[in-house]
Amino acid sequence: MTEAPTTTSASPTARQVWTRSRGLLLALTLLLVAGVVIAAVRSGDQHGRLDPRSSDPSGSRAVAELLKDRGVDIRVVTTSTDAARAAGSDTTLLIASPDLLTEKQQTALYEATQNSGGRTILISPGPVSVDRLAPGVMASGPGFESALQPDCSLPEADRAGDADTGGIRYVVTAEEATGCYPEDGEPTLVHLPGQDGETVVLGGPGLLYNDLLDDRGNASLALQLLGSRPHLVWYLPSLGDTAATDGGDRSFTDLIPSGWLWGTLQLTLAAALAALWRARRLGPLVPEQLPVAIRASEAAEGRARLYRKANARDRAATALRTAALNRLAPLVGVPPSRAHSPEEMLPALSTQLPDGARDLQSLLFGPPPGDDTALIALADQLDALEREVRTS
């Protein structure tokens, strides 16, 4: 017959474990559900974004159909190689997501378009991509307004009027450039003219979306920017582009999108805060009921057996002398803190004993006994000394 295992304070019950961990488990569950919901919502919103074949609200099929009605030939490409080959004086090249391109792809596209004589349109290029694809223009920061007024001399913007160009604001350093649709003094549309080609930097893609095309002057501005040449090459970067896999020597962190890095930092901070929240708190000692009550005599006997088994006569003698000194000190008027000082105890004991010639130094502070007989004799002598002091 086996005994059921007993539960002590060192082994928490299942209920205690659940009580301690349910808050953290609930937080992790909510975080996981929120991540799945956000991913599902964002994936739905990004489906067909800026795709001239998509009828989604964020697609661009409406403007593509209007351009086709005006005789513009539209071709969709998904590799940077095809986009670079298509550049020409009778072609407008639209790059939908310049930030998704590698440094090698951006450099190759710029070399192919700068002397092509055509027009290149960059949609929301960030600091790195705009520096490589449109020298003389620097990204300043995100804007907060979508619909803006042209406030410039560019004919296309002047004819279109208000439009949804807001997104990223830019700082223009090129002297021949024209900045339009400013927000806080910084343009969201920049036109870079040139004898061998021109570049248009558009801060936001809103005017190309299906659901915003008929707002304000979006349709007019989009048709003028995209329909200035008989051919329009619409470049949608894709993961299947082999040129994207040869981006030079890059570290692992360079391959991680910035959003994931920020997400990891936030999760690390949240985990640290949760660890501090659930950490063991330091405080005053709390008395706890022992699982088994042991009598003092049994504890003393058990310790004595351990001393005997280890032949630790020195420790046993020290324990006997320490206990005797602690009991003798208040009897002879010595403070407890000075009970183990020979200079204090020996003179005080000598005055209390009728036989002052006794060797108290060897008895109370001498070397450990050499055998068990001497240890027993030491215990008897200490008892006799204590009785004599009490009766004196």
N, C-alpha and C positions, 0 to 999 in steps of 0.2 A: 504494500500500500504506500503510495507516494503522497507526500504532503503538497498542498497547493502553494505556489510561490507567493510569498508575502510582498506587499507593495510598501516601499519606504519612500522617504523624501528624495532619495537619489534616483528613483525610478518613477517618473510621472505617469499618471494614468492616461488612457486614451482620451478621456474627456479633457484633462488638463492640456494635453498636446493640441487638441482641436481648439480649445479656448484661446491658447496663445498664438496659434497660427492662422486662425480664420480671417483675421483682419488683413494680413498680408496676402493670403490666397484670394480674398475678395478683390483686393486692389489689383493683383495680377490678372484676374479674370476680366475685370472691367477694362484694364489696359489692352488686353488681347482683343476683346470684343470691339473696343473703340478703334484699334488698328485695322481690324478686318473691315469695319464699316467705312472708315475713311478711305481705305484702299479701294473698296468697291465703288464708293461714290466718285473718287478721283478717276478711277479707270473708266467709269461711264462718261465722265465729263470730257476726258481726253480722247475718246474714241473718234477717229476721223478729224482731228483738229487740223485746221488749215489744209485739208485735203480737198482739191478741186473736184473730186469724184464723190464727196460725202454730202449728204443732205442733213446731217446733224446740225444742231444750232451752232456748234463751233466749227463746222465744216465750211468750205468755200465754193460749193457747187454753183451758187447763185451768181457770183461774180464771174465764174468761168463760163457759164451759159451766156451771160451778157457780152462777154468778150468774143465768144464764138459767133454771136449774131452780128458782130461788127467786123468779122473776117479775120480775127486773130487766131492763129493756129497754136493750140496748147498741147504741150507734151509733158508728161510727168516722168521724172527720173528719180531713182533712189540711190544712186552711187555718185560719189564726187567725181569719178573719172568721166562718166557720161555728162555730168554737168559742165565740166571743164571743156570737153570736146564740143559741146553745143554752143559755147560762147562765140558770138559773132556780131558784126555791125547791125544786122537786121533782127537781133534777138534780145529779148529781155530775160534775164536770169533771176528768178526769185528763189532765195534761200530761206526756207521756212524756219529752221532752227539752227542758226549758226553756232550756238554754244555747244551743240552736240557733236561738233566736228573736232577731230584731233588737230594738233598743230600742223602736221604734215598735210592734211586735207585743206585746212585754211590757207596755207602757203601756196599750195598748188592751184586753188581756185583764184586767189589774188593774182598770181602770175598769168593765169589764163585769161582773166577779164580786164586787167589794167590797160592792155593795148588792143582789146578786141573791137573797140568802137561801139559796143552795145551798152545796155543799161543793166546794172546789177542792183537788186533790191534786197536789203537785209532786214529781216523781221526780228525785232527785239534783240539785237546782239548785246552781249554783256561786255564787261571791261576787257577781257582777253581777246575775244573774237573780234570786237570792233576795232581794236588796236591793230590787228593783223589784216583785216579785210577792208578797213576804211581808215588809213593813216590820216591823221589830222583831226580825228574825232575821238573823244574819250567819254566813257560812260560815267555819269555823275552819281546817279542814284535813282531809286524808284519814284515814280510820281503818284499822286493821289487823286488826280482828276482825269476823267476819260475824255469828255467832250471839251475841246479847246478851240480857240479862235486862231486863224492863220497868222496874222500880224507879221507878214513878210511880203517880199516882192516876187516870190515864185509864182509864175502864171497858173500852174495847176492848183496850187493852194488858194490863190486869189479867186479863181473861178468856182472852186468847190465850197469855200466858206468853212463854217464850223464842221469839225469831224472828230471821230473817236480815234485819236492818235496817241493818247496818253498811255504811258507804260513805264518807259525808262527815259530819264532826262540825260542830255548830253552836253558836253563842253566842246565847243568848236575852236580849234587852233589854226585850221587852214584858212588862208586869207580869201580864197575864191569861193569858199563854201557859203551856203545860204541856210540859215536856221529858221524853221517855221513852227507854229503851234507851241509857243513857249509856255512853260509852267514855272513860276518863281524865277523868271528871267532866263531859263535854260530851255532850249528847243527840244521837242520830242520828234521832230522830223528834220533831217539834214540832207541837203542836196549838194553833192560834190561833183561839179562839172569838170570836164576834161576833153582835150582834143581827141584822145584815143579811147574814150569811154567815160561813162558817168556812173556814179553810185548814189543810191538813195538809202538812207538809214531811217527806218521807221521804228519808233519806240514801242508801239503797241500794235497787236494784230487785230484789234476790235473792228476796224472798218472793213476787214475781209470776211468777217463771220456772216453766216447766212441770216442770223436773227438780228443783226445790226446794220446790214447793208442798206436798208431803206430808211435809216435814221440820219437826220441832218444832211451833210454833204458827203457821206461815206461813199456812196455809189459813184458820185462824180469824181472824187479824188482817186478811188481805186481804179476806175476805168482809165483815167488819164495816166496814172503811174504805170499800170500794167499793160496798157494798150498803145504805147508810143511806138512799138515795133510790130511788124507783122507776125513775128514768132515769139511765143512765151514758153520758156522752159521752167517748169515748176519742180524745184528740187526738194524732196522730202527725205532727209537723212534716215537711214535704216540700219538695223543691226547686221543685215546681210552684206553690207558693203565691205569688201575685202580690204579696201584701202584704210579702213578704220582700225584694222588689227595691227597695222604697222605704224604705230605712233611714236617710235623711238624708245629709249630707255626711260621707263616710268616706274615709280615705286607703287607698292600695293595701295597706299593711301590716295595716290593720284587717280586710281581706277575707281575709287568709291565716290559716288555722287555726294555733293556737299550736304544734301538733306539727310543722308544716312549718317554722316559724321555728327551733325547736330543732334540727330535722334539718339545716337549712341551716348553722346555727352549728357543729354537729358536723362536717359535711363540710368547712367552711372550715378548722376547726382541723386536721382530718386532712390536708387538702391542704398546709397550712403545715408540718406535721411531715414529710410526705413530701418537700416541697421542701428542708427542712433536711437530711433524711437523704440525699437524692440530690445535694445541692449539691457543687460542686467544693471539695475540701478544700485549704487552704493548707498548705504544708510546704516542706522544703528543695528546692532545685533538683536535678533528676535529669538527669544527662547523657544525651543521646539521639544515636544515630548518625545523621549527616546522610545524606540520600539520594545526594548527590554530593560528592566530595572535590575541593576547589579549591586549587591551589598558591598560596602566599603571593605569589609574583611576579605571578601572573595577577590576584589580588585587588587588589594595588597598582596594576597597570597599568589595570585597569578603573576604579578610583577616580580615577586621574589623568585618564583620558579624560572622565570625568564632570565633573571640575573644568574641563578645557579647554573642553568643550562649553558649560558655563555661564559661562565667563570668570571663574571664581571664583579669581583669583590671590591674593586676600587669604586665603582658606581654605587654599589650597595652601601659601602662605608660612607661615601659622600652624602647619600640620601639620609642615612641615620644621623650623621653629625649635623646636617642642615636642619632637620626636624627638631633635634635636641636644642640647637642654638636658638631657633625661632621660639621655642617654648621657654627657654631660660632667660632670654633677654628681658621680657617684662618683669620677671621675678626679681632681677637684680638692678632694675632701673635704667636699662640701656635701651635707647630708641631702636625700633625694629630695623631701621635702615643701617644701623651700626652693629647688628647682631653677628655678623661674620667678620668683624674686625678684631684680631687678637689684641690690639692695643686697648680696645674698649672693654672687651669681654673678660679677659684674664684678670685684670685688677679688680673688676667688679665682683667676679666670682670668688676671688681670694678673700675678700672682706666678709663674705657671707659664710665661708666654710671654717670650721674650727681648726681643721688641719690644713694650714696654708701651704705646707710643703708638698702637697700632691702635685704630680706632673700633669697639670691641666693642658699645657701646650701640646704634649704628645697625644693626650686623649681627644682633644677637640680639633686640633689642626695638624696632627701628625700624618705620617705616611699611611697608605692603605695596608690592611692586614695581609700577611703572606699566605694564609690558608683559612679554611672554613672554621677551624677551632678558634683562631684569633679573631675572626669576624664575629662569632658568637660571643666571645669574651668582650669585645668592644661594645656590642649591644647591651650586655649586662652591666658594664661599667657606666654607660651613658644613663641607663635607667636608675642605677644607684645614685649617680650624681644628681639627677633631677629630683629624686626623693629626698636626698639630703638637703638640697637647697630649699625645697618647699617646707621642710620641717624646721629649718634653722631660723 
